[in-house]
Amino acid sequence: MIRAATPADIETIVGMGREFHSAAGWGDIADYDDTTTALTLRNMIDSEAMVLLVAEQDGEVVGMAGGGMAPLYFNHAHRIGQEIFYWINPEARNGIGKHLLDELENTARAAGCQSWIMVALDNVRPEVTGRLYRMRGYRPAERNWIRKL
């Protein structure tokens, strides 16, 4: 089951966020802060410009997805959204991610988005993620690079 996150989910999502942070390789850039993450999640739940979803299996939250939505900077008539995080616990990666992505896109569409951006982390099965995105009609658009200053 995929549903909108509630304040009761925040502690679980914070824990998954810690796993995401570690797997994504952010440790050399910035530490993971539970308090900051919880505040961000509360703000996402309360914002019409954000989406925060969870995936459940057998009553347990096993995945999360969040994103933001706004007018495109070079064409305000076009509303765009972008995934901020998308994570399924490794033991639950059995197809539920497709349902989570379906609901992420549906929520964005209902909020008036005409396009949506997804990210594929280099450290977390990029070939699998890329295949999923291509099957759904996504195409590569740009590649991000990061370094600590």
C-alpha positions in Angstrom: 0.0 0.0 0.0 1.2 3.5 -0.9 -0.1 6.5 1.1 0.6 10.0 2.1 3.0 10.2 5.1 1.6 11.4 8.4 3.4 12.8 11.5 3.3 9.3 13.0 5.6 8.1 10.2 8.3 10.6 10.8 10.5 8.5 13.2 10.4 5.6 10.7 11.2 7.8 7.8 14.1 9.4 9.7 15.6 5.9 10.2 15.2 5.1 6.5 16.8 8.4 5.7 19.8 7.4 7.7 20.1 4.2 5.7 19.7 6.2 2.4 22.4 8.7 3.5 24.8 5.9 4.2 24.1 4.0 1.0 24.2 7.2 -1.1 27.7 8.1 0.0 26.9 11.4 1.6 29.0 10.8 4.7 32.1 12.6 3.4 29.9 15.7 2.5 27.6 16.2 5.4 26.6 14.3 8.6 23.0 13.1 8.9 21.0 14.9 11.5 17.8 13.3 12.8 16.4 16.5 14.2 16.9 18.4 10.9 15.4 15.6 9.0 12.3 15.3 11.2 11.7 19.1 10.8 12.1 18.8 7.0 9.6 15.9 7.0 7.1 17.9 9.1 7.4 20.8 6.7 6.9 18.5 3.7 3.7 17.0 5.2 2.3 20.5 5.8 3.3 22.0 2.4 1.1 22.0 -0.8 4.4 22.4 -2.8 5.8 19.2 -1.4 4.9 15.5 -1.5 5.8 12.9 1.0 4.7 9.3 0.6 5.4 6.0 2.3 5.1 2.4 1.1 3.8 -0.2 3.5 4.0 -4.0 3.4 2.1 -6.0 6.1 1.5 -2.8 8.0 5.2 -1.8 8.1 6.6 1.2 6.4 9.3 -0.1 4.0 9.8 2.8 1.6 9.6 6.5 1.2 9.5 9.1 -1.5 9.5 12.9 -1.3 9.7 15.7 -3.8 9.0 19.4 -4.4 6.9 21.1 -7.0 7.1 24.6 -8.5 6.8 26.6 -11.7 9.7 26.0 -14.1 12.2 28.8 -13.7 12.3 29.6 -17.5 8.6 29.0 -18.1 6.2 29.7 -15.3 3.3 28.2 -17.3 5.0 24.8 -16.9 4.8 23.3 -13.4 7.6 20.8 -12.7 8.3 18.5 -9.8 11.5 16.8 -8.6 12.2 13.8 -6.4 14.2 14.7 -3.4 14.5 11.1 -2.1 13.2 7.7 -3.1 14.1 4.7 -1.0 12.9 1.2 -0.5 14.4 -0.9 2.2 16.6 -3.6 0.6 14.6 -6.5 1.9 11.4 -5.0 0.4 12.7 -4.4 -3.1 10.3 -6.7 -4.8 8.4 -4.3 -7.1 6.8 -2.0 -4.5 9.1 0.8 -5.8 7.1 0.9 -9.0 3.9 1.5 -7.1 5.6 4.2 -5.0 6.7 5.9 -8.2 3.2 5.6 -9.7 1.8 7.4 -6.7 4.5 10.0 -6.7 3.7 10.8 -10.3 0.0 10.7 -9.7 0.3 13.1 -6.8 2.4 15.5 -8.8 0.0 15.3 -11.8 -2.9 16.1 -9.4 -1.0 19.1 -8.1 -0.7 20.4 -11.7 2.8 19.2 -12.6 3.4 18.6 -16.3 6.8 17.0 -15.8 8.7 15.2 -13.1 12.4 14.7 -12.5 13.8 11.5 -10.9 17.4 11.0 -9.7 19.5 7.9 -9.8 22.3 7.7 -7.2 25.6 6.4 -8.5 26.1 4.3 -5.3 22.6 2.7 -5.2 22.0 0.3 -8.1 22.0 3.0 -10.8 21.6 0.4 -13.6 18.4 -1.0 -12.0 17.1 2.4 -11.3 17.9 3.6 -14.8 16.1 0.6 -16.4 13.0 1.4 -14.3 13.0 5.0 -15.3 13.6 4.3 -19.0 10.7 1.7 -19.0 8.5 4.5 -17.6 9.4 7.0 -20.3 12.1 9.0 -18.5 15.2 10.0 -20.3 18.6 11.2 -18.9 18.7 15.0 -18.7 21.8 15.9 -16.7 24.3 14.5 -14.3 25.2 16.1 -10.9 28.6 16.2 -9.4 29.4 17.1 -5.8 32.5 17.9 -3.7 33.0 19.3 -0.2 34.3 22.8 0.0 
